[in-house]
């Protein structure tokens, strides 16, 4: 029986990005249940926002994909934002799959693969914008969209069971700086031919109207830079090549020399030059050239819009950048938005700049940034073009998904379905419905290791950052059960004695004495029991006096004391 006579279902399982913003990973399957073929659309990273001490990035748990084995055919990337492609190199050895991408995305991916020693191992298929291609039982076609990075692509997924449209990240920008306009004709043709489901970006569902154009931001930035009397530094998302091009043009029109500071900016501009989006060879200076540029002629484009600890702007504000310094009267423009979770880090940098006498401009009062995601007006346009039978929101927290489903219903979509991470949904044929669950979760990059989020070390480190730790070493006489030597106590991250509270060192010592006195002599011969009773006593005493329960470890040893 062939696939056309028994098409099975077209199913969808998000493993990241549905119920959160970031860490996108979407799994599509086609065919009968026992013989489905699968593709992965995007594999991105998430960020901790400082909530997981020592953890660098968050990655989707791919154990379910690995269990599917050879039924999974490929990875398709919609664009080169970290939350959509950043985990490919991190996880590829687990998946060992070919990758499909457009030229700019492929160029950036090559750099990541090189860093991981994978440059000659990953089958990388580079496709032109709007290209059709086939993977197993999937007939796929890129749709050119507009976003805040070159070559964002929606993905039409055609199978024997039905057709869906995966939007990727998008907006409708009638005046983009570098990218082609959204291919509205292809979207309309898809809608006219019949689309069973649309899986659609939900990021800005709470915002009315339509997004401003990137060209409007370019004009606003040009005015600010032209009117500035002293040095100007602008920080933006490194991946926003259109914004970088706008800044370079604005600087050149104002007679300024352009200085780039930050490895990510150099990586992005190199990829943009290699793919024809940036023709400025010889015009961009490195941070090491900063001292050679007169103050009134300097435009520095710097990393650090989110207050990242090692980024250029953070180091400039802290006075630790090896090449770049700012002076009172200079201007810093935040051509970006605050990503939730980064507010405190950004505010710290802004406060440092303000103390230096630096003028700060951000999007609160000036048009220096515009979103790359659709507002409600653009969503209305998209639904009018594609006319899906089923709306499935993605790329948003759960509240975004619910609000998006309500909007789609108001726009006349026959059916809506909220499908969070870990759910398996049937998209076609027939009405959409959740038909099961699949394993999902997070992996954490901790230094050079990938560990599950449920690893006890993650919880322990979070507790250590919140309440410190107590380490206790007891040596007991085997026969009497009494202390055979002085107790060793080490407190880490515990407040020192002061006039405002109890002496916690003394409190711990007293709690240990009380715990030992309560233990019968025969129970003192059991080191595990002694350790647990002492641990509970110490944590309880600290909780009562301090209001926190630190991680507590007790080591017990027995010796024979000669009389």
C-alpha distance (Angstrom), angle and dihedral (degrees) to the residues before:
residue distance angle dihedral
X1 . . .
X2 3.80 . .
X3 3.79 127.5 .
X4 3.80 93.2 -103.2
X5 3.82 93.5 56.3
X6 3.80 91.3 43.8
X7 3.81 105.6 24.2
X8 3.79 95.0 167.2
X9 3.78 114.2 -165.2
X10 3.78 138.8 -43.4
X11 3.80 104.6 -129.9
X12 3.79 135.7 -174.9
X13 3.81 131.5 -156.1
X14 3.81 120.8 177.8
X15 3.81 113.1 -154.8
X16 3.80 94.2 178.8
X17 3.79 138.4 6.5
X18 3.81 97.6 42.6
X19 3.78 105.6 98.0
X20 3.81 93.9 15.0
X21 3.79 139.5 48.5
X22 3.78 108.2 -113.9
X23 3.83 137.3 20.7
X24 3.80 93.2 73.2
X25 3.80 118.5 -166.4
X26 3.80 122.4 154.8
X27 3.79 124.8 -177.5
X28 3.82 122.3 -157.8
X29 3.79 124.0 -170.2
X30 3.80 132.7 -172.5
X31 3.79 135.3 -171.5
X32 3.81 136.1 37.5
X33 3.79 114.8 -24.3
X34 3.81 95.5 -107.0
X35 3.80 95.0 47.6
X36 3.79 107.3 32.7
X37 3.77 123.5 153.7
X38 3.79 118.6 -145.3
X39 3.78 140.6 -158.0
X40 3.79 129.5 -169.0
X41 3.80 118.9 -135.0
X42 3.82 109.9 -157.4
X43 3.79 129.4 -21.1
X44 3.78 110.6 -150.1
X45 3.76 139.8 168.9
X46 3.78 130.8 -119.6
X47 3.77 130.2 -148.1
X48 3.79 129.0 -127.4
X49 3.81 99.4 -141.1
X50 3.81 86.6 -141.3
X51 3.80 92.6 -62.1
X52 3.82 94.6 117.5
X53 3.82 110.2 51.4
X54 3.78 113.4 -138.0
X55 3.81 94.0 8.9
X56 3.80 114.1 120.7
X57 3.80 103.2 -169.2
X58 3.78 141.0 -8.5
X59 3.80 122.5 -123.9
X60 3.80 132.2 -171.6
X61 3.79 115.5 -100.2
X62 3.81 105.5 -113.7
X63 3.81 97.8 -173.1
X64 3.83 91.1 114.3
X65 3.81 91.4 52.4
X66 3.79 90.7 47.6
X67 3.81 89.8 52.0
X68 3.81 90.4 55.1
X69 3.80 88.4 62.5
X70 3.83 118.8 -178.7
X71 3.82 91.8 0.0
X72 3.82 86.2 81.7
X73 3.79 106.2 80.4
X74 3.80 110.0 -178.5
X75 3.79 152.1 -21.9
X76 3.82 117.0 -110.5
X77 3.81 117.6 -164.7
X78 3.79 121.9 -154.2
X79 3.83 96.4 -166.9
X80 3.80 144.5 -24.6
X81 3.78 104.6 -94.6
X82 3.79 112.6 128.9
X83 3.79 93.0 -118.9
X84 3.82 89.5 57.8
X85 3.81 106.1 36.1
X86 3.81 106.4 9.0
X87 3.82 96.1 99.1
X88 3.81 97.7 52.4
X89 3.79 94.8 92.3
X90 3.82 92.0 39.0
X91 3.81 94.0 54.4
X92 3.79 104.9 25.2
X93 3.81 95.7 100.7
X94 3.80 87.6 59.4
X95 3.81 93.2 50.2
X96 3.81 106.2 30.2
X97 3.82 94.3 -163.3
X98 3.80 135.9 146.3
X99 3.80 115.6 -103.5
X100 3.82 127.2 -140.1
X101 3.81 120.4 -159.4
X102 3.80 144.2 144.2
X103 3.85 118.5 -100.6
X104 3.82 100.5 -92.7
X105 3.80 93.2 45.7
X106 3.80 89.8 46.7
X107 3.81 91.8 50.0
X108 3.80 92.5 54.4
X109 3.79 91.4 43.3
X110 3.79 90.5 54.9
X111 3.79 89.2 61.7
X112 3.79 92.2 52.6
X113 3.79 92.0 46.2
X114 3.80 89.6 52.0
X115 3.80 91.2 52.7
X116 3.82 89.1 54.2
X117 3.80 95.8 44.5
X118 3.80 92.2 -110.1
X119 3.79 102.2 112.1
X120 3.81 93.6 113.0
X121 3.79 97.8 34.3
X122 3.81 108.0 57.7
X123 3.84 116.6 81.4
X124 3.81 99.3 -132.3
X125 3.80 116.5 -169.5
X126 3.81 111.5 -163.2
X127 3.82 114.1 -156.9
X128 3.78 131.7 -174.5
X129 3.79 122.3 -113.2
X130 3.79 111.8 -76.2
X131 3.81 93.1 12.0
X132 3.81 123.0 160.6
X133 3.82 116.8 -139.8
X134 3.80 140.2 162.7
X135 3.79 131.4 -128.1
X136 3.80 114.9 179.8
X137 3.80 108.8 -59.6
X138 3.82 92.1 -9.0
X139 3.79 124.1 98.0
X140 3.79 103.7 -162.4
X141 3.78 134.8 -174.1
X142 3.78 130.8 -176.3
X143 3.81 117.2 -133.1
X144 3.79 116.6 -155.0
X145 3.82 110.7 -122.5
X146 3.81 135.2 172.2
X147 3.80 122.4 -114.6
X148 3.82 137.8 135.0
X149 3.80 95.9 -70.0
X150 3.82 133.2 50.4
X151 3.78 120.2 -85.1
X152 3.82 103.6 10.5
X153 3.78 107.8 177.8
X154 3.74 135.9 -163.0
X155 3.79 115.0 -150.7
X156 3.80 127.4 -133.3
X157 3.81 108.5 -154.6
X158 3.80 114.4 -162.2
X159 3.80 121.5 -176.4
X160 3.80 137.1 159.8
X161 3.81 87.6 -98.1
X162 3.80 97.8 51.0
X163 3.79 149.1 -59.4
X164 3.80 129.6 -87.6
X165 3.78 135.0 176.8
X166 3.80 119.7 -138.4
X167 3.82 105.2 -163.2
X168 3.79 100.3 -163.5
X169 3.82 112.3 -162.4
X170 3.78 112.4 -31.5
X171 3.77 151.2 146.2
X172 3.79 132.2 -175.9
X173 3.80 108.4 -107.4
X174 3.78 115.4 173.9
X175 3.81 90.7 -171.1
X176 3.82 110.2 38.5
X177 3.80 118.0 171.8
X178 3.80 100.2 -131.7
X179 3.80 111.7 -9.9
X180 3.81 127.1 84.5
X181 3.78 115.5 -102.8
X182 3.78 120.2 -93.2
X183 3.81 109.2 -77.6
X184 3.80 95.0 -115.4
X185 3.81 92.0 166.2
X186 3.80 91.9 60.2
X187 3.80 90.9 47.2
X188 3.79 91.2 50.7
X189 3.80 91.1 48.2
X190 3.80 89.2 51.6
X191 3.79 90.5 52.0
X192 3.78 92.6 47.4
X193 3.82 91.5 50.3
X194 3.79 92.1 49.3
X195 3.80 129.8 -95.6
X196 3.80 119.6 -151.3
X197 3.81 96.9 -161.7
X198 3.79 142.3 -1.0
X199 3.80 120.5 -151.0
X200 3.78 101.8 -158.7
X201 3.81 143.0 -171.7
X202 3.83 112.4 -101.8
X203 3.82 102.0 -178.3
X204 3.81 99.0 114.9
X205 3.79 100.3 28.1
X206 3.80 91.1 125.3
X207 3.82 92.9 57.8
X208 3.79 120.4 87.1
X209 3.78 126.2 -143.8
X210 3.80 125.7 20.2
X211 3.78 132.0 -56.4
X212 3.78 120.7 -97.4
X213 3.79 116.9 -109.6
X214 3.79 124.2 -99.6
X215 3.80 87.6 -124.9
X216 3.81 90.6 60.0
X217 3.79 89.0 55.8
X218 3.81 89.6 48.5
X219 3.81 91.5 55.7
X220 3.81 92.1 47.4
X221 3.79 92.7 49.5
X222 3.80 91.3 48.2
X223 3.81 90.9 55.8
X224 3.80 93.1 49.2
X225 3.78 93.7 48.0
X226 3.80 93.7 45.3
X227 3.81 92.5 51.1
X228 3.82 95.4 47.6
X229 3.80 114.7 107.4
X230 3.79 99.0 -162.2
X231 3.77 139.0 28.4
X232 3.83 118.2 -34.3
X233 3.80 125.8 -154.2
X234 3.79 120.2 -174.1
X235 3.77 125.4 -168.7
X236 3.78 121.8 -164.5
X237 3.79 140.4 148.9
X238 3.79 105.4 -64.1
X239 3.79 92.2 -138.5
X240 3.81 93.0 59.9
X241 3.79 96.7 96.7
X242 3.81 91.6 169.3
X243 3.80 89.9 57.8
X244 3.80 91.6 47.3
X245 3.81 90.3 50.7
X246 3.82 89.3 50.0
X247 3.80 90.8 51.5
X248 3.79 93.1 48.2
X249 3.81 90.7 50.3
X250 3.81 91.5 46.5
X251 3.78 91.5 50.0
X252 3.77 93.2 48.6
X253 3.81 91.8 48.6
X254 3.80 88.9 51.6
X255 3.81 92.0 49.8
X256 3.77 94.4 -111.2
X257 3.79 131.6 142.0
X258 3.81 114.7 -124.1
X259 3.81 119.1 -128.7
X260 3.82 120.7 -172.0
X261 3.80 118.7 -153.6
X262 3.79 121.5 -176.5
X263 3.79 134.0 52.5
X264 3.82 93.1 -116.8
X265 3.81 91.0 57.9
X266 3.80 92.2 51.8
X267 3.81 90.6 48.2
X268 3.81 93.2 50.2
X269 3.80 95.6 44.7
X270 3.81 90.4 49.0
X271 3.81 90.0 53.5
X272 3.80 90.8 45.9
X273 3.80 91.4 51.8
X274 3.81 91.6 47.2
X275 3.81 91.5 53.8
X276 3.80 97.5 41.7
X277 3.82 100.5 -105.2
X278 3.79 96.7 111.8
X279 3.78 121.9 42.5
X280 3.80 101.2 180.0
X281 3.79 106.2 109.9
X282 3.79 109.4 162.4
X283 3.80 93.9 13.6
X284 3.79 99.0 86.1
X285 3.80 119.2 78.6
X286 3.77 128.5 -153.9
X287 3.81 124.1 -122.0
X288 3.80 88.3 -105.1
X289 3.82 88.1 67.1
X290 3.80 92.1 57.1
X291 3.82 96.7 103.8
X292 3.79 90.7 54.6
X293 3.81 93.5 60.2
X294 3.83 117.9 85.8
X295 3.78 112.5 -120.0
X296 3.82 95.8 -116.8
X297 3.81 91.5 49.6
X298 3.81 99.2 48.3
X299 3.80 124.4 109.7
X300 3.80 110.6 173.7
X301 3.80 119.2 -167.6
X302 3.79 105.9 -159.6
X303 3.79 140.0 179.2
X304 3.80 121.4 -123.0
X305 3.80 107.2 81.9
X306 3.83 89.6 142.7
X307 3.80 97.4 46.5
X308 3.81 93.4 -105.1
X309 3.83 108.2 -178.2
X310 3.82 97.4 -125.5
X311 3.80 98.3 34.2
X312 3.79 121.3 116.6
X313 3.82 99.5 -109.5
X314 3.80 92.8 48.1
X315 3.78 90.6 53.2
X316 3.80 91.8 44.6
X317 3.81 90.8 52.7
X318 3.79 90.6 47.8
X319 3.79 93.1 47.9
X320 3.82 93.0 -119.0
X321 3.81 101.9 108.3
X322 3.82 108.4 117.5
X323 3.81 95.2 -141.2
X324 3.80 114.1 16.0
X325 3.78 129.1 67.8
X326 3.79 131.8 169.0
X327 3.80 128.0 -148.7
X328 3.80 135.3 -154.4
X329 3.79 109.4 -73.0
X330 3.80 95.3 30.9
X331 3.80 118.6 124.4
X332 3.82 128.7 -125.6
X333 3.81 118.0 -167.7
X334 3.81 120.5 -162.9
X335 3.81 100.8 -152.0
X336 3.80 90.9 -178.8
X337 3.77 144.6 66.5
X338 3.79 128.8 -108.7
X339 3.78 111.4 -101.1
X340 3.83 109.1 -140.1
X341 3.79 109.9 -95.7
X342 3.80 94.6 30.9
X343 3.81 98.4 77.3
X344 3.82 96.5 103.3
X345 3.80 94.3 47.3
X346 3.81 91.4 48.9
X347 3.80 92.5 47.2
X348 3.80 90.9 51.4
X349 3.80 91.5 55.7
X350 3.81 92.0 45.0
X351 3.82 90.6 51.1
X352 3.79 90.9 51.5
X353 3.79 90.5 50.3
X354 3.81 91.4 48.0
X355 3.82 90.4 52.0
X356 3.80 87.9 54.3
X357 3.82 90.6 55.7
X358 3.79 94.2 -108.2
X359 3.81 119.1 153.2
X360 3.83 111.1 -127.0
X361 3.80 125.6 -155.2
X362 3.79 122.8 -174.7
X363 3.79 139.7 162.2
X364 3.82 93.4 -85.3
X365 3.82 90.9 83.7
X366 3.80 106.7 9.1
X367 3.79 135.7 49.6
X368 3.80 95.6 -113.9
X369 3.80 98.3 128.9
X370 3.76 137.5 33.3
X371 3.77 129.3 -171.4
X372 3.77 123.7 -106.4
X373 3.79 93.5 -146.8
X374 3.82 131.9 82.0
X375 3.76 123.7 -95.9
X376 3.80 121.4 -150.7
X377 3.80 93.7 -83.6
X378 3.80 91.6 55.5
X379 3.80 91.4 45.5
X380 3.79 88.2 54.5
X381 3.81 89.7 52.9
X382 3.80 92.1 48.7
X383 3.79 94.0 50.2
X384 3.80 89.1 48.0
X385 3.80 90.5 55.1
X386 3.81 102.0 41.1
X387 3.83 97.8 33.8
X388 3.83 95.1 -163.3
X389 3.79 121.3 -166.8
X390 3.80 88.9 -140.4
X391 3.82 130.9 33.8
X392 3.81 117.7 -154.3
X393 3.82 113.4 -179.2
X394 3.80 119.2 -145.7
X395 3.82 138.7 164.5
X396 3.77 98.4 56.8
X397 3.76 146.9 80.9
X398 3.79 115.6 -84.7
X399 3.80 91.5 -93.7
X400 3.81 89.1 55.3
X401 3.80 91.6 51.0
X402 3.81 92.8 51.2
X403 3.82 93.4 46.7
X404 3.80 90.8 47.5
X405 3.81 91.6 51.3
X406 3.81 89.5 51.5
X407 3.81 91.3 50.1
X408 3.82 91.9 49.5
X409 3.78 89.7 51.4
X410 3.80 90.6 50.9
X411 3.80 88.7 50.9
X412 3.79 90.6 58.2
X413 3.81 101.7 -101.8
X414 3.82 104.6 158.0
X415 3.81 95.3 -133.9
X416 3.81 137.5 12.7
X417 3.79 128.3 -166.3
X418 3.80 130.0 -172.1
X419 3.82 108.7 -147.1
X420 3.82 112.8 -178.7
X421 3.79 126.6 -167.8
X422 3.79 112.3 -62.5
X423 3.81 96.3 26.3
X424 3.80 124.2 118.1
X425 3.81 114.1 -146.7
X426 3.78 133.0 -174.1
X427 3.81 109.0 -134.4
X428 3.82 99.2 176.8
X429 2.94 153.4 61.2
X430 3.77 103.0 28.6
X431 3.80 128.2 -7.8
X432 3.78 118.2 -13.1
X433 3.79 117.2 -106.7
X434 3.79 141.3 162.5
X435 3.80 106.1 -108.0
X436 3.78 102.4 176.3
X437 3.77 149.9 -34.5
X438 3.79 133.3 -89.0
X439 3.80 129.3 -160.8
X440 3.78 112.3 -89.3
X441 3.76 136.5 162.6
X442 3.75 144.2 118.4
X443 3.75 138.2 -69.9
X444 3.78 118.8 -154.0
X445 3.78 124.2 -146.4
X446 3.76 103.1 -138.2
X447 3.79 106.1 -179.5
X448 3.80 104.4 -56.0
X449 3.80 94.6 -19.5
X450 3.80 133.0 87.9
X451 3.80 111.3 -144.3
X452 3.83 131.6 175.8
X453 3.78 115.8 -103.7
X454 3.82 88.1 -120.4
X455 3.81 91.9 60.4
X456 3.83 108.0 127.1
X457 3.79 89.8 -130.3
X458 3.80 90.0 67.0
X459 3.79 92.8 55.7
X460 3.79 92.2 42.9
X461 3.79 93.4 51.2
X462 3.79 91.1 49.1
X463 3.81 88.7 51.8
X464 3.80 90.8 47.3
X465 3.79 90.9 54.2
X466 3.80 90.3 49.5
X467 3.80 103.7 40.8
X468 3.79 110.5 4.6
X469 3.78 125.3 -132.9
X470 3.80 142.2 -81.8
X471 3.81 122.3 -149.8
X472 3.81 118.6 -168.0
X473 3.80 129.4 -176.3
X474 3.83 119.4 -165.8
X475 3.81 127.5 -174.7
X476 3.83 113.3 -166.0
X477 3.78 131.9 -172.1
X478 3.81 107.0 -110.7
X479 3.80 94.6 -139.6
X480 3.80 103.4 37.5
X481 3.78 100.5 28.0
X482 3.81 90.0 -135.9
X483 3.78 125.1 131.6
X484 3.79 110.0 -82.0
X485 3.81 95.0 -167.1
X486 3.77 140.9 6.4
X487 3.79 115.1 -62.3
X488 3.80 114.3 -109.6
X489 3.80 113.9 -140.0
X490 3.79 125.5 -179.3
X491 3.81 120.1 -175.7
X492 3.82 118.6 -165.8
X493 3.79 121.0 -171.2
X494 3.82 91.6 -0.4
X495 3.84 118.6 133.5
X496 3.80 116.7 -100.7
X497 3.83 119.6 -117.4
X498 3.80 112.0 -79.9
X499 3.77 142.8 160.9
X500 3.82 89.6 -98.8
X501 3.78 99.7 63.9
X502 3.80 146.7 3.4
X503 3.78 125.3 -61.0
X504 3.80 98.6 -100.5
X505 3.82 93.4 -165.3
X506 3.78 89.9 58.7
X507 3.80 91.1 42.7
X508 3.81 90.9 55.9
X509 3.80 91.9 48.1
X510 3.82 91.3 51.2
X511 3.83 91.9 47.1
X512 3.81 89.8 54.4
X513 3.83 91.6 50.6
X514 3.79 91.9 49.8
X515 3.78 92.7 48.3
X516 3.81 92.7 51.1
X517 3.79 93.1 47.4
X518 3.81 90.7 54.1
X519 3.81 92.6 53.5
X520 3.80 116.9 92.1
X521 3.80 114.6 -123.3
X522 3.81 94.2 -109.0
X523 3.83 92.5 51.9
X524 3.81 90.8 53.6
X525 3.80 88.2 69.3
X526 3.80 90.1 67.2
X527 3.84 106.0 81.4
X528 3.81 94.5 -166.4
X529 3.79 92.5 52.1
X530 3.81 92.3 46.8
X531 3.81 91.3 49.0
X532 3.80 93.1 50.2
X533 3.82 94.7 47.2
X534 3.80 91.9 48.8
X535 3.81 91.5 45.9
X536 3.80 91.9 53.0
X537 3.79 92.8 46.1
X538 3.79 93.6 50.7
X539 3.80 94.9 45.6
X540 3.80 90.9 47.0
X541 3.80 93.3 49.9
X542 3.80 92.4 48.3
X543 3.78 91.3 46.5
X544 3.80 91.3 53.3
X545 3.81 95.3 45.7
X546 3.81 101.8 33.1
X547 3.79 106.0 21.3
X548 3.81 94.2 -123.7
X549 3.79 135.8 90.8
X550 3.79 110.7 -144.8
X551 3.79 124.5 -159.4
X552 3.80 103.8 -86.2
X553 3.81 127.1 -162.6
X554 3.79 123.6 -175.6
X555 3.81 124.7 -169.0
X556 3.82 117.5 -165.0
X557 3.80 125.8 -168.1
X558 3.81 129.4 179.1
X559 3.80 125.7 -146.3
X560 3.77 134.9 177.3
X561 3.79 109.1 -115.7
X562 3.78 114.6 -151.4
X563 3.78 114.9 -137.3
